[in-house]
């Protein structure tokens, strides 16, 4: 069976996911077959595995860091919020249904066998398992029935590294409070502390390290500096979504809605030479971009109504009529159509029929079955901005519950022809939509799209093309190097081997 180590946090957003990804990379570099694990993840950024199952994006990224193929066993429970009070519940990669929080908490204990079976399958095939906790491990009201933080650590007998974020302030209180609020047996499981996201000269924090160790009676395994690493973010607390400033090159505005999902689709664009990418949540922020993208959403109807209420829909339609390039991905594609029908109440439990933006001639009907597949295809459209791009290869994945069809007799044409023979998406003039998440990770497509946007502005189209997958591999190596330089890896290996028990409380 595999050795195991768990990374828990003092709160959400302290960098647990990145620390886990870095450890996965280090262990893999050191010759160990490594896999990530998170028993329950709540996030709108998800990933479709090769077997057509859905997991949290963070665990897919950690798997890539470990050089492993992502699998549903790495994240047996995924919660995707659909309202402020409920989520879509995904177990072992399959949708169970939408549940209110109270309903889910009443039944979640029945999922423990799923968690343990997934973990044991991973442990039987790997040398090391790196487990990520969720939120804070010291939420006293959530301790009963916990199987995400200390509850899971006990179930699999995992030693714990506790991470605090000094950049957010109060790291002494974060670490000391979390340790002291833990039960005695839980405190014993915490073997070392990590201070994350330090800015400046780390040598000036030596007294701080000593004080933390004295207060918590635990060793500090390292002070990790703020690192400029470009990896996919887990969810909508990402600082990326606050990017509003327009830079040089073609201006691409991403519409930021309340239930935005899989915004990691935009990573390739953000890194592309010749593009300036920003996120827009209000009508007065939009201005006159060269391209507007409506990303995926976990609640198409609710987010469309939000855009209708805040005036963004009207501005987007005016921009489209003025010739601005408009693109929709998945839920954003559905919004661009003539009509959305949810007669079974799939999204919110209430049957709904709503008019779309009317920018592409398609109709969407929601159904209970969820499409989940990784797919390749080629651009078959030859009009609009796709001129000269016909035949360009694209890869991506589909995660959607709607079926969208082009209205017969309309001028719209399919966007792409997929390898399984299906047609995807629709394009009409300067507006196109597609169900393919991750399409901008396709190097050839992204580069040609950028060149066409720049040509329309009369700008130099000689842009540097980069290999997206190669770039991500470089980021994993940089992350591993940064952690090796800042963490006491001997201590961490000793903890992993059960040869170091930390200090006594």
Secondary structure, 3 states (H helix, E strand, C coil): CCEEEEEEECCCCCCHHHHHHHHHHHHHHCCCCEEEECCEEECCCEEECCCCCEEEHHHHHHHHHCCCCCCHHHCCEEEEECCCCEEEEEECCEEEEEEEHHHHHHHHHHHHHHHHHHHHHHHCCCCEEEEECCCCCCCHHHCCCCCCCHHHHHHHCCEEEEEEEHHHCCHHHHHHHHHHHCCHHHHHHEEEEEEEEECCCHHHHHHHHHHHHHHHCCEEEEEEECCCCCCCCCCCCCHHHHCCCCCCCEEEEEECCCCECCHHHHHHHHCCCCEEEEEECCHHHHCCCCEEEECCECCHHHHHHHHHHHCHHHHHHHHHHCCCEEEEECHHHHHHCCEEEECCCCCCCCCEEEECCCCCCEEEEEEEEEEEEEEEEEECCCCHHHCCCCCCEEEEEEEEEEEEEECCCCCCECCEEECCCCEECEEECCEEEECCECHHHCHHHHHHHHHHHHHHCCCCCCCCCCCHHHHHHHHHHHHHHHHHHHECHHHHHHHHCCCCCCCCC
